[in-house]
Structure formats: structure tokens, C-alpha cells
Amino acid sequence: MKDKNSRGILFDVVVTIKGTDTLNAISNEKTGYPLVMYYNAAGPSTGVNGHSFESIAMAVSNDMQHWQRKGDRPLLSKGRGICGDAQIVKMEDLYVMFYFGHNWKDGDPSAFDRFACSYDLVNWTAWEGENLIEPSEPYDKQYAHKPWVIKWNGVVYHFYNAVGEKGRVIALATSEDLKEKE
């Protein structure tokens, strides 16, 4: 399936973190800790319904058993809705965090995929352009979210959780039309 949102946004992703040793070396160099985790952190209630918002925060560990939050604020937050389910990939010297957003605007309860970039795994710059993936088809008309992006055999595969007329399904957007390759 060709990426239905093809606007040149899905870029050349190369995952270079292949094992724990490589990840530890990168983490030690960039954060001072061998183990790094990105998680959904709950914020305070933002409405009369009592729902709290979620942001992406970072935790670090030396032993995989004892974790501590890195920093005193979230890495990515809108102060409402959700920024969540981060996936980190490395592209040369740049780290890219793919994540989903939900309910960022009044009257728009949709969920969609976004990204942010960093050179140090701590300070992130969120993309301010169009969403990578957003509801646009019957199978993802409610939510198009929770990304997992990989590059394989020269093609970028963007898997995501789609919620629409068929319930909850796994959908796929690609950087090339795979039907042409058959």
C-alpha cells in the first residue's frame, strides 16, 4: 500500500542500534547512564471530566532494576491530550522519536502520529508540520496512532494502530508503492 499521506514526510530511517552493547555505549555517551527509557508520564487533570494529560518523559538506570526520572519536566508535552508511545531510531548523528498525539485541539478528538528530533537523547525538537499519519480512511477514521517505523530493503515501513469501521487493526504506510514491486 502506498503511503496515503505521501508528502515526502517519511524520511530515510536507518536503525543502527542493533544490540544492548551499542545502546549502552550511546546512552553512556549522551546521558551518562547505560540504560534509557522513554515513557508516558501522567500530568494533572485538565478538565471537568478529570482526565489527566500524558507527556513523554525519560528515565535512566545503571542496573535495569532501579530507575529515576531524568530531568524535572517532560521531554514532549502539549499540556493536554496525549503525547505518547515513543519509539527512538538513529539516523546518522540524529535521533528521531516517533510518537502519537491525541486530543490536542478542542473539537478534534483524533489520534495521529508525529515525530521529534534530538542530537543528545535529552533535548527534543518537535516537528511543527503536518502529521505523519492521521485519520483519512474508513479503517482509521477515528484513530491513526501508535507508530512503529523501520527501514527494510530500502523501504520505510510505518506500522500503526488504526481504529475505524473494522474496529482496531494494524495499518501500514510505506515510502514506496509495494504493489508496483510485485
Contacts in CASP RR format, 6 or more apart in sequence:
PFRMAT RR
TARGET T0000
AUTHOR 0000-0000-0000
METHOD contacts of the structure
MODEL  1
MKDKNSRGILFDVVVTIKGTDTLNAISNEKTGYPLVMYYNAAGPSTGVNG
HSFESIAMAVSNDMQHWQRKGDRPLLSKGRGICGDAQIVKMEDLYVMFYF
GHNWKDGDPSAFDRFACSYDLVNWTAWEGENLIEPSEPYDKQYAHKPWVI
KWNGVVYHFYNAVGEKGRVIALATSEDLKEKE
1 172 0 8 1.000
1 173 0 8 1.000
1 174 0 8 1.000
1 177 0 8 1.000
1 178 0 8 1.000
1 179 0 8 1.000
2 174 0 8 1.000
2 176 0 8 1.000
2 177 0 8 1.000
2 178 0 8 1.000
2 179 0 8 1.000
3 10 0 8 1.000
3 158 0 8 1.000
3 173 0 8 1.000
3 174 0 8 1.000
3 175 0 8 1.000
4 136 0 8 1.000
4 137 0 8 1.000
4 173 0 8 1.000
5 130 0 8 1.000
5 131 0 8 1.000
5 132 0 8 1.000
5 133 0 8 1.000
5 134 0 8 1.000
5 136 0 8 1.000
5 173 0 8 1.000
7 130 0 8 1.000
9 130 0 8 1.000
9 132 0 8 1.000
10 132 0 8 1.000
10 149 0 8 1.000
10 156 0 8 1.000
10 158 0 8 1.000
10 173 0 8 1.000
10 174 0 8 1.000
10 175 0 8 1.000
11 91 0 8 1.000
11 156 0 8 1.000
12 91 0 8 1.000
12 151 0 8 1.000
12 156 0 8 1.000
13 89 0 8 1.000
13 91 0 8 1.000
13 96 0 8 1.000
13 149 0 8 1.000
13 150 0 8 1.000
13 151 0 8 1.000
13 156 0 8 1.000
14 89 0 8 1.000
14 90 0 8 1.000
14 91 0 8 1.000
14 92 0 8 1.000
14 151 0 8 1.000
15 89 0 8 1.000
15 90 0 8 1.000
15 150 0 8 1.000
15 151 0 8 1.000
16 22 0 8 1.000
16 90 0 8 1.000
17 23 0 8 1.000
17 26 0 8 1.000
17 88 0 8 1.000
17 89 0 8 1.000
17 90 0 8 1.000
23 36 0 8 1.000
24 34 0 8 1.000
24 35 0 8 1.000
26 90 0 8 1.000
26 121 0 8 1.000
27 33 0 8 1.000
27 34 0 8 1.000
27 35 0 8 1.000
27 36 0 8 1.000
27 60 0 8 1.000
27 121 0 8 1.000
28 34 0 8 1.000
30 120 0 8 1.000
30 121 0 8 1.000
30 122 0 8 1.000
31 58 0 8 1.000
31 60 0 8 1.000
31 70 0 8 1.000
31 120 0 8 1.000
31 121 0 8 1.000
31 122 0 8 1.000
32 60 0 8 1.000
33 60 0 8 1.000
33 61 0 8 1.000
33 62 0 8 1.000
33 70 0 8 1.000
34 61 0 8 1.000
34 62 0 8 1.000
35 60 0 8 1.000
35 61 0 8 1.000
35 62 0 8 1.000
35 63 0 8 1.000
35 64 0 8 1.000
36 58 0 8 1.000
36 59 0 8 1.000
36 60 0 8 1.000
36 70 0 8 1.000
36 121 0 8 1.000
37 58 0 8 1.000
37 59 0 8 1.000
37 60 0 8 1.000
37 61 0 8 1.000
37 67 0 8 1.000
38 56 0 8 1.000
38 57 0 8 1.000
38 58 0 8 1.000
38 59 0 8 1.000
38 75 0 8 1.000
38 86 0 8 1.000
38 88 0 8 1.000
38 97 0 8 1.000
39 56 0 8 1.000
39 57 0 8 1.000
39 58 0 8 1.000
39 59 0 8 1.000
39 86 0 8 1.000
40 54 0 8 1.000
40 55 0 8 1.000
40 56 0 8 1.000
40 57 0 8 1.000
40 82 0 8 1.000
40 84 0 8 1.000
40 85 0 8 1.000
41 54 0 8 1.000
41 55 0 8 1.000
41 56 0 8 1.000
41 57 0 8 1.000
41 69 0 8 1.000
41 74 0 8 1.000
42 52 0 8 1.000
42 53 0 8 1.000
42 54 0 8 1.000
43 52 0 8 1.000
43 53 0 8 1.000
43 54 0 8 1.000
43 55 0 8 1.000
43 79 0 8 1.000
44 52 0 8 1.000
44 53 0 8 1.000
45 51 0 8 1.000
45 52 0 8 1.000
46 52 0 8 1.000
46 53 0 8 1.000
46 79 0 8 1.000
46 80 0 8 1.000
46 81 0 8 1.000
51 81 0 8 1.000
53 77 0 8 1.000
53 78 0 8 1.000
53 79 0 8 1.000
53 80 0 8 1.000
53 81 0 8 1.000
53 82 0 8 1.000
54 81 0 8 1.000
54 82 0 8 1.000
54 83 0 8 1.000
54 84 0 8 1.000
55 74 0 8 1.000
55 75 0 8 1.000
55 76 0 8 1.000
55 77 0 8 1.000
55 78 0 8 1.000
55 79 0 8 1.000
55 83 0 8 1.000
55 84 0 8 1.000
56 74 0 8 1.000
56 75 0 8 1.000
56 76 0 8 1.000
56 77 0 8 1.000
56 83 0 8 1.000
56 84 0 8 1.000
56 86 0 8 1.000
56 97 0 8 1.000
56 99 0 8 1.000
57 69 0 8 1.000
57 70 0 8 1.000
57 74 0 8 1.000
57 75 0 8 1.000
58 69 0 8 1.000
58 70 0 8 1.000
58 71 0 8 1.000
58 75 0 8 1.000
58 121 0 8 1.000
58 122 0 8 1.000
59 67 0 8 1.000
59 68 0 8 1.000
59 69 0 8 1.000
59 70 0 8 1.000
60 67 0 8 1.000
60 68 0 8 1.000
60 70 0 8 1.000
61 67 0 8 1.000
61 68 0 8 1.000
70 122 0 8 1.000
74 83 0 8 1.000
75 116 0 8 1.000
75 122 0 8 1.000
75 123 0 8 1.000
75 124 0 8 1.000
76 83 0 8 1.000
76 84 0 8 1.000
76 86 0 8 1.000
76 97 0 8 1.000
76 99 0 8 1.000
76 116 0 8 1.000
76 124 0 8 1.000
76 126 0 8 1.000
77 83 0 8 1.000
78 101 0 8 1.000
78 104 0 8 1.000
80 103 0 8 1.000
80 104 0 8 1.000
81 101 0 8 1.000
81 102 0 8 1.000
81 103 0 8 1.000
81 104 0 8 1.000
82 100 0 8 1.000
82 101 0 8 1.000
82 102 0 8 1.000
82 103 0 8 1.000
82 111 0 8 1.000
83 99 0 8 1.000
83 100 0 8 1.000
83 101 0 8 1.000
83 114 0 8 1.000
84 99 0 8 1.000
84 100 0 8 1.000
84 101 0 8 1.000
85 99 0 8 1.000
85 100 0 8 1.000
85 145 0 8 1.000
85 146 0 8 1.000
85 147 0 8 1.000
86 97 0 8 1.000
86 98 0 8 1.000
86 99 0 8 1.000
87 97 0 8 1.000
87 98 0 8 1.000
87 99 0 8 1.000
87 147 0 8 1.000
87 148 0 8 1.000
87 149 0 8 1.000
88 95 0 8 1.000
88 96 0 8 1.000
88 97 0 8 1.000
88 121 0 8 1.000
89 95 0 8 1.000
89 96 0 8 1.000
89 98 0 8 1.000
89 149 0 8 1.000
89 150 0 8 1.000
90 96 0 8 1.000
93 119 0 8 1.000
94 117 0 8 1.000
94 118 0 8 1.000
94 119 0 8 1.000
95 117 0 8 1.000
95 118 0 8 1.000
95 119 0 8 1.000
95 120 0 8 1.000
95 121 0 8 1.000
96 115 0 8 1.000
96 116 0 8 1.000
96 117 0 8 1.000
97 115 0 8 1.000
97 116 0 8 1.000
97 117 0 8 1.000
97 118 0 8 1.000
97 124 0 8 1.000
98 113 0 8 1.000
98 114 0 8 1.000
98 115 0 8 1.000
98 132 0 8 1.000
98 147 0 8 1.000
98 148 0 8 1.000
98 149 0 8 1.000
99 113 0 8 1.000
99 114 0 8 1.000
99 115 0 8 1.000
99 116 0 8 1.000
99 147 0 8 1.000
100 111 0 8 1.000
100 112 0 8 1.000
100 113 0 8 1.000
100 114 0 8 1.000
100 145 0 8 1.000
100 146 0 8 1.000
100 147 0 8 1.000
100 160 0 8 1.000
101 111 0 8 1.000
101 112 0 8 1.000
101 113 0 8 1.000
101 114 0 8 1.000
101 145 0 8 1.000
102 109 0 8 1.000
102 110 0 8 1.000
102 111 0 8 1.000
102 112 0 8 1.000
102 143 0 8 1.000
102 145 0 8 1.000
103 109 0 8 1.000
103 110 0 8 1.000
103 111 0 8 1.000
110 134 0 8 1.000
110 135 0 8 1.000
110 142 0 8 1.000
110 143 0 8 1.000
110 144 0 8 1.000
111 135 0 8 1.000
111 142 0 8 1.000
111 143 0 8 1.000
111 144 0 8 1.000
111 145 0 8 1.000
111 146 0 8 1.000
111 163 0 8 1.000
112 131 0 8 1.000
112 132 0 8 1.000
112 133 0 8 1.000
112 134 0 8 1.000
112 135 0 8 1.000
112 144 0 8 1.000
112 145 0 8 1.000
113 131 0 8 1.000
113 132 0 8 1.000
113 133 0 8 1.000
113 134 0 8 1.000
113 144 0 8 1.000
113 145 0 8 1.000
113 146 0 8 1.000
113 147 0 8 1.000
113 158 0 8 1.000
113 160 0 8 1.000
114 126 0 8 1.000
114 127 0 8 1.000
114 131 0 8 1.000
114 132 0 8 1.000
115 126 0 8 1.000
115 127 0 8 1.000
115 132 0 8 1.000
116 124 0 8 1.000
116 125 0 8 1.000
116 126 0 8 1.000
116 127 0 8 1.000
117 124 0 8 1.000
117 125 0 8 1.000
117 127 0 8 1.000
118 124 0 8 1.000
118 125 0 8 1.000
132 147 0 8 1.000
132 158 0 8 1.000
133 140 0 8 1.000
133 144 0 8 1.000
133 145 0 8 1.000
133 147 0 8 1.000
133 158 0 8 1.000
133 160 0 8 1.000
133 173 0 8 1.000
134 144 0 8 1.000
135 141 0 8 1.000
135 142 0 8 1.000
135 143 0 8 1.000
135 144 0 8 1.000
136 144 0 8 1.000
137 162 0 8 1.000
137 171 0 8 1.000
138 164 0 8 1.000
138 165 0 8 1.000
138 166 0 8 1.000
139 162 0 8 1.000
139 164 0 8 1.000
139 165 0 8 1.000
139 166 0 8 1.000
139 169 0 8 1.000
139 171 0 8 1.000
140 160 0 8 1.000
140 162 0 8 1.000
140 163 0 8 1.000
140 164 0 8 1.000
140 171 0 8 1.000
141 164 0 8 1.000
141 165 0 8 1.000
142 163 0 8 1.000
142 164 0 8 1.000
143 161 0 8 1.000
143 162 0 8 1.000
143 163 0 8 1.000
143 164 0 8 1.000
144 160 0 8 1.000
144 161 0 8 1.000
144 162 0 8 1.000
144 171 0 8 1.000
145 160 0 8 1.000
145 161 0 8 1.000
146 160 0 8 1.000
146 161 0 8 1.000
147 158 0 8 1.000
147 159 0 8 1.000
147 160 0 8 1.000
148 158 0 8 1.000
148 159 0 8 1.000
148 160 0 8 1.000
149 156 0 8 1.000
149 157 0 8 1.000
149 158 0 8 1.000
149 159 0 8 1.000
150 156 0 8 1.000
150 157 0 8 1.000
150 159 0 8 1.000
151 157 0 8 1.000
155 174 0 8 1.000
155 175 0 8 1.000
155 176 0 8 1.000
155 178 0 8 1.000
156 174 0 8 1.000
156 175 0 8 1.000
157 172 0 8 1.000
157 174 0 8 1.000
158 172 0 8 1.000
158 173 0 8 1.000
158 174 0 8 1.000
159 170 0 8 1.000
159 171 0 8 1.000
159 172 0 8 1.000
160 170 0 8 1.000
160 171 0 8 1.000
160 172 0 8 1.000
160 173 0 8 1.000
161 168 0 8 1.000
161 169 0 8 1.000
161 170 0 8 1.000
161 171 0 8 1.000
162 168 0 8 1.000
162 169 0 8 1.000
162 170 0 8 1.000
162 171 0 8 1.000
163 169 0 8 1.000
END
